[in-house]
Amino acid sequence: MIIFELGCAKGHRFEGWFASTEDFDRQVETDLVRCPICDDAKVARVPSARVRGAAKKRAVKPSASPEAAPAAAEATDALAGLPPELLRKLREVMRNTENVGRRFPEEARKIHYDEAPARPIRGQASYEEARSLEDEGIEFASLPPFLTRDFH
């Protein structure tokens, strides 16, 4: 495994693990490597300040503890520039919504026009669909990718 320090066009820095340099190049060419903060596909390797000495290698066991996932998410949260407590609360709100996926415009209309029970939903809508919902007076908010992406 090779660990590369990466950066997106918007200046966010993160690391990626790859089987080889060729594997990294292939994934970048097919837009599989994306910024975990803004979802930008314009990702490149950046200089790293990490220097490893000739110290003995230690075997590190992967942690299966429930604390490991939140710690990884908090590391990414710090990159987002938002306080960890705020992001925890936002993610809690996200967990308490129903993901209706591409049916979002249809479900939002049903709720707005009392054709379906009122409930918190989230999903995807094209730019045109979002404009149409706004024109109908249906309130919604766009969410940044780092809130909606699973980190496990």
C-alpha positions in Angstrom: 0.0 0.0 0.0 1.1 3.5 -0.8 -0.2 6.5 1.0 -0.3 9.8 -1.0 -1.0 13.2 0.3 -3.6 14.7 -2.0 -5.3 18.0 -2.7 -8.2 19.2 -4.7 -8.5 22.3 -6.9 -10.3 24.1 -4.0 -7.3 23.6 -1.6 -8.6 20.8 0.6 -5.9 18.4 1.6 -6.4 14.7 2.5 -4.6 11.4 2.1 -5.4 8.4 -0.1 -4.3 4.8 0.0 -3.5 3.0 -3.2 -2.0 -0.4 -4.3 0.5 1.4 -6.6 1.3 4.6 -8.4 -0.3 3.1 -11.5 -3.5 2.3 -9.5 -3.6 6.0 -8.3 -3.2 7.3 -11.9 -5.9 5.0 -13.2 -8.4 6.0 -10.5 -7.7 9.7 -11.0 -8.1 9.4 -14.8 -11.6 7.8 -14.3 -12.6 10.4 -11.6 -12.8 7.7 -8.9 -10.6 9.8 -6.5 -12.7 12.7 -5.1 -12.2 15.3 -2.4 -14.1 14.1 0.8 -14.9 17.7 1.6 -16.3 19.2 -1.6 -16.5 16.1 -3.9 -14.2 17.8 -6.5 -12.7 15.3 -8.9 -9.7 17.5 -9.8 -7.4 15.8 -7.4 -3.5 15.7 -7.5 -0.7 14.6 -5.3 0.8 17.3 -3.2 4.2 17.4 -1.4 4.2 15.7 1.9 6.2 16.7 5.0 6.2 13.2 6.3 9.6 11.6 6.8 10.0 8.1 7.9 13.2 7.0 9.6 14.7 3.5 9.6 12.8 2.6 12.8 11.4 -0.9 13.4 8.1 -1.5 11.8 5.3 -2.4 14.2 2.3 -4.4 13.3 -0.8 -2.3 13.8 -4.1 -4.1 14.3 -7.1 -2.4 12.7 -9.5 -1.1 15.3 -12.9 -2.6 15.3 -14.1 -0.3 18.1 -17.1 2.0 17.5 -14.9 5.0 18.4 -12.7 4.5 15.3 -15.4 5.7 12.8 -16.2 8.9 14.6 -12.5 9.7 15.0 -12.0 9.3 11.2 -15.1 11.5 10.6 -13.8 14.1 13.0 -10.5 14.2 11.2 -12.3 15.0 8.0 -14.6 17.5 9.8 -11.6 19.5 10.8 -10.7 19.8 7.1 -14.2 21.1 6.5 -13.4 24.1 8.8 -16.5 23.6 10.9 -16.5 22.9 14.7 -16.8 19.1 15.3 -19.8 19.6 17.7 -21.7 21.4 14.9 -20.9 18.7 12.4 -22.0 15.9 14.9 -25.3 17.7 15.3 -25.8 18.1 11.5 -25.0 14.5 10.9 -27.5 13.5 13.7 -30.1 15.5 11.8 -29.1 13.7 8.6 -29.6 10.3 10.3 -33.1 11.3 11.3 -34.2 12.0 7.7 -35.5 9.5 5.1 -33.3 9.3 2.0 -35.8 9.2 -0.9 -33.0 9.5 -3.5 -34.0 10.6 -7.0 -37.7 10.7 -5.9 -37.0 13.9 -3.9 -38.9 16.3 -6.1 -41.9 14.0 -6.2 -41.9 13.3 -2.5 -41.4 17.0 -1.6 -44.4 17.9 -3.7 -46.6 15.1 -2.1 -45.7 16.4 1.4 -46.2 20.1 0.4 -49.6 19.4 -1.1 -50.6 17.1 1.9 -50.7 14.0 -0.3 -48.2 12.2 1.9 -47.5 12.4 5.6 -45.1 15.2 6.7 -41.7 13.9 7.5 -38.1 15.0 7.1 -36.7 13.8 3.8 -33.5 14.2 1.7 -32.5 13.2 -1.7 -31.3 14.4 -5.1 -32.8 16.9 -7.6 -31.5 18.3 -10.8 -31.0 22.0 -11.1 -34.2 22.2 -13.2 -36.2 20.2 -10.6 -34.9 22.4 -7.8 -35.9 25.6 -9.7 -39.4 24.1 -10.3 -39.8 23.3 -6.5 -38.7 26.9 -5.7 -41.3 28.2 -8.2 -44.0 26.2 -6.4 -43.0 27.7 -3.0 -41.6 24.4 -1.7 -38.8 25.1 0.8 -35.7 22.9 0.8 -31.9 23.4 1.3 -29.0 22.0 -0.6 -26.4 20.1 1.5 -22.7 19.8 0.9 -21.3 16.4 0.0 -19.3 16.0 3.2 -22.6 15.9 5.2 -24.3 13.3 3.1 -21.5 10.9 2.4 -21.0 7.8 4.6 -17.6 7.7 6.3 -17.3 3.9 7.0 
